[in-house]
């Protein structure tokens, strides 16, 4: 029979190895049952620091294992299913532990989850709340944005044994639940760090940083289609709008740019004030057909971004507000990106002649009366899209020695 100390040692090892939370919960549940603690269902929930996802949760069931998962976005945190959770009052009231005897008749104001558990044959429920250290100075207190930086884990253990948990069961759970929370914290913080780095750096730079690329220099070379976009006429908006209005406008415009990029498999490497630089990678030694496909994909993303900006402009005009224009340049080249800065303060940035050329091409959009320009290198590679492009002749790019031919949509 598995013993409590053996489970504790296994939890410590699981935390050190950053075992995925599903495997950790499944392993804990099986070991508890082997130790004679008849756990039939485990619920685990955590909040996050992700810009889209406010909280995640999962349910382990004896019959199906860790088969049920939930995610709640920030605007769903006040949903009825969240407000009716028994952990809601525990978090708000600073209550670290609560037990419910499900064999007793239900109270008039009983929460729906207890009725569901009783219908599933559960007889006893034990809930625990674990705030995570320095990120959670207290469990209770006000809710809302002022607590957005606090992290916590909640969990519950339900049994279907007649008579519920024994005192021995409760003692085992009391000893092991904090160790489980500590082990889960290791995995959870790894996930939080991955999400934050990917949000602020991009998926590939984040993966490189987590893999140990943390020293100055160490540039990485990437051949790609460059997608350089910038808002036209944005300065007057910055001079007249309030800070909040300006950020709302920027977010709406960036959404128009980024959604098509992401949908078509591109990656934003850098936000540049009121513009951005994204890439559609040309992996390895791609043949001419594959390069043409990537160019067609980038061109489709650019066209969609311009269409979305037109829709946004129409909506804002209807509300009596004006909208900046959007200029996009597409180019094919190699970029270098890596850590730049001082010993203690680094930025993962992007450099290279191709970046400068893309920026110079975008700067000609207004002069040439086009909201989308592509380089000669792009037009050469984009054999699938060549019929949709028309030459605008050769032009001088500031800081570039030779003139280059530019193209626009026909």
N, C-alpha and C positions, 0 to 999 in steps of 0.2 A: 504494500500500500504506500502511495506517495505521502510524504510528510510535509508539514508546514515549512521546516527549514529547507527541504529540497525545492519546494516551490519558490521560496525566497531567493535561493541561489539561482534558480532558472530565470526569475524576473530580473535579477541584477545582470546576468549575462545577456538577456534579451535587450535591456536598455543600452548596454555597452555596444551591442552590435547594431543598434538602430533597427531592430526587427520591425517590419511593417505592423501597424496597429491591428490589422485584421488577424495576422498570425499570432500576435501577442495575446489578444483576447481569446482566440481559439485555444491556444496552448494553456492559458490560465484556467479557462473553464474546464477543459478536460482534466487537468491536474487537480482542480478542486473536487471534481466528482470522484476521481480516483482516491482522494484523501478522505472521502466520506461526507463532503459538504455538497448536498444535492442541488446544485445550481442548474436551473432550467432555462433561464434567460438572463442575458447581460446587456445593459444599455450603456454606451459610452458617448459622450458629447464633448466637444471642445469649441472654443471660439478661435478666430484666426486674426492675423493682421493683413489679410489679402484684400486688395482694393475692390474685388467683386464679391467675395464670399465672406460672410460674417461668422458663420458657424457650420460645423460638420458633426454628424452623429452616425452611429451604426448600432445595429442590434444583432447579438449572437443568440441563436436558438439551438437547443439541444438536438433538434431534428434536422436542422438545415445548416447549422454553423453560422458564420458571419455573412449573412445573405442580404441584409437590408441596410441601405445607406441613404442618408439625407444630406442635402446642402441647402443653406439658407443665405440668400443674398442680403445686403444691408437693408434694403427696403422691405424685406420680409420678416425682420426681426420682431415686429409688432403683430405678426399674423396670429390668428386665434390659436393655432396648434402650438405656437411658442408660448403664448400667454397662459395656456392651460397646462403647461408642463409643471410637474411638482417641483422642478428645479428652479423655476422662475421665482417663486416666493423664497426659496432657500438662498438664492443668490442675492436677492434684494434685502433679505432680513439677516444675512450673515449667519445662517444656520448650516453648520458643517455636516450634520447627519440627521436623517429622519427615517423612521420605520413605520410600515403600515401593515396591520394584520388584515389580510384579505379574506380570512375565514369569517370575520364578523360581518353583520349586515351593513350595507353601504349607507353612508351619511347622505343627507339630502343634497348637500353641496359637493359631493364627491367629484373629483376630477375624472374626465373620460378615460384617461389611461388606466386608472385602477379598475374601472368597469371592464375594460378590455382584458386586463390581466386576469381578473376573476373569471371572465368567460373562457379564458384559455386554460383554466384549471390551476392558476397560481394561488398559493395560500399565504405567502409572506413576501414582503418587499423591503429592501434596505437601500437607501440612497445616500450617496456621499458627494461632497463638494470639496475640491482641492484647488485653492488659488495658487498661482505660480509665482512665489517669491517676490522679487523686486518689481516685477511687472504687475503685481496685484497686492498693494499694501494692505487691502482689506477686502473681505468678501462682500459685505453689505455696502450701503451707501447709495448715492444717486445713480440712476441709469442714464444711458444716452451717450453723446459724443465725448463727455468728460471722462468716460470710463473706457474709451475705445482702445487705450493702450494696455489694458489689463487682460491677462490671459488666465484661463482656468480650465479645469477638467471636471466633468461630472460623470458619475457612474452609478448604476444600480444593479443589484443582484436579486433576482426573483427565484423562488423555489415553488415546486408543486407538491412537496411532501406534506402529508397530513400532519397537522400540528405546527407546521412552519419550521423555522430555524431553531435549533437547540442552543443553549448557552455556549456549548463547545463550538458550534458552527459560527456563532457571532464573534467569538474570540479569535477564531482563525481568520475570518474576514476582516476584523479590526486590525489584525497584525499585517495582513497581506495587501489590503487595499491601498495604503500609502505607498508601499513598495511598487505596486502596479502603476500608481499615478506617477511616481518618479521615473519608472522605466518608460512609460508612455510620454512623459515630458521630453525625454531625450529625442524620441522619434518625432514628436510634434514640433519641437523647436527646429529640428532639421528641415521639416516641411515648411515651417514659417520662413526660415532663412532662404530656402530655395525660391519660395514664392515672392518674397521681397526683392531678392536680387534679380530675378527674372523680370519683375515689374519695372525696376529702375534701370537695369542694364540691358535687358533683352535676354532671350533664352540661351543663345550660344555663349555670349560673354559670361553670363551667370554660371553656366556649367563649367566654363574654363576657370573662373575664380574659385568655385567650390572644389575643383580638381587640383588647385594649388598654384594657379597662375596669379600670384599676388605680389610679384616684384616689379619694380619699374622696368620699362622696356618689354622684353619678351613679345615682340610683335607677331601677330598671326596674319598670314597672307590669304586673301579670299578673292577669287575671281567671281564676278557677279554682274547682273544687270543692276545699275544704280538708279534708284528712284528718288530724285531730289525735288522736293516740293516746298513752296513758300507762298504765304498769303500776300496778295497784291493790295497795296493801299491800306496797310494795317495801322500805320502810325497815327492817323487821325482818330482811330478808335481808341488807341492807347492814351491819347491826349484828352479825350472827352468822356469816356466811360469810367464809372467807378471801378475799384479793384475787383469787386465781386462780379459785376456785369462783364468785365473784361475776361475774367477767368471762365465764366460760363460760355462766352462767345468762343474763346479759344478751344474749350473742351468740345463744343459742338463742331467746330471746324476740323479739329484733329480726328474726331470720330468719323467724319466723312472721308478722311484720308486713310486712316488706319484700318477700318473694317474691310475695305476691298483688298488691301495689302495682305492682311492676315488670312482672309478667305481664299486668296489665290496662292498662299504658301510663301509669301514674302516675310521679311523680318525687319522691324524698325530698329536701326542701330543707334540713332541719336535724334533727339528733339533739339532743334536749333532755333530758339526764340519762338518765332511764329511760323517755323517751318520744320521739316524733318528730312532725314536721310534714311532710306530703307534699301534693302538688297534682296534680290532674287538670286540665290546662289547657283553657280554653274559648277557642280560638284565634279571633281576629278578631271578626267580627260573626256569631256562630253563631246559627242560627235556633232556634225552640223545640224542634223535633225533635232537633237535634243536642245541645242542652243537656240534653234528657231522656236521650239515649244516654250522655252523659258521666256524668250522675248515676247511671244504672243501673250503669255500669261501676264507679264508685267504691263504690257500695253492695255490689256483688258482691265487690270486693276486701276490704271491711270484714268481710263475712260469712265469707269464706275465712280471713281472719286470725284471727277468733274460733274457727273450727273447728280451725285448726292449733294454737292455744293449748290447746284442749281435748285434742287428741291429745298434745301435749307434757306437759300436766298428768297425763294418764293414765300415760304412760311414766315420768315422774318419781315418781309415787305408787307405781308398781310397784317402783321401786328404793328406796323409803323416803324420798323427798324431796318437799317441798312446792313449790308454784309460785305466783307472784303472779298475780292476775287481770289482765285487759286491758280497758280502757275506751276507746271510740272515739267521737269526735264528727265529724259531717259537716256542712259549712256551705258556702255559696256566697258568694263575695265577691272583693274585689280586694286583693292584697298588693303591698307595695313591698319590693323587695330590692336591695341594693347594698353597697358597701364602707363599713364603719363602723370607726372606731378612730383611731389616731394616724398621723402621717406614715409611720412605719416599721413599724407593726404593725397590720394590717387583718384584719377578719373579714367574710366575705360573709354578711350576716344578713338576716332577714325581719321586717318590721314592718307595722303597719296595724291599724285597728279590727277587720277581719275575723279577724285572727289572735287578738286578745284575746277576741273573742266565741266563737271555736271553743274556746279554752282554758277559758272560763267554762262553756260547755255541757258539755264533758268532765268538769268538776269536779262536775256534778250527777248523773253516772251512778250513783255510790254511793248518794246520797240518794234517787234515784228507783228504785233497784233494777234498773237496766238497764245492760247492757254496751255498748249502742250507742244513741246519741241523734243525731237530725238536727234541723237548724234549720228554722224556717218558710220561710226563703229556699230551702233545699234542697228541702223538700217541695213548694213551689210550682213549682220548676223540674223536679222529677222526675215528670213526668206519666206516664211509662211505669211507674214504680214506686209510684205513689200508692196503689194497692190493697193494697200490702204494708205500708203505714205506718198507724199508729194515733196519734191525738192524745193527748198527756198533759196537755193544758191549757196555760195561760199561766204562765210562771215568770219570776222576777226573776234576771237575770244580774248578778253583782257588778261594779260599775263601769259598768253600762249603764243609761241613764236609764229606758227603757221596758221593760215586760214583753214577753216574746216567747213564742210558742207553740212547744212542742217535740214531737217525734214519735219513735216507736220502731217496731221491726218488729212487725207484728201477730202 
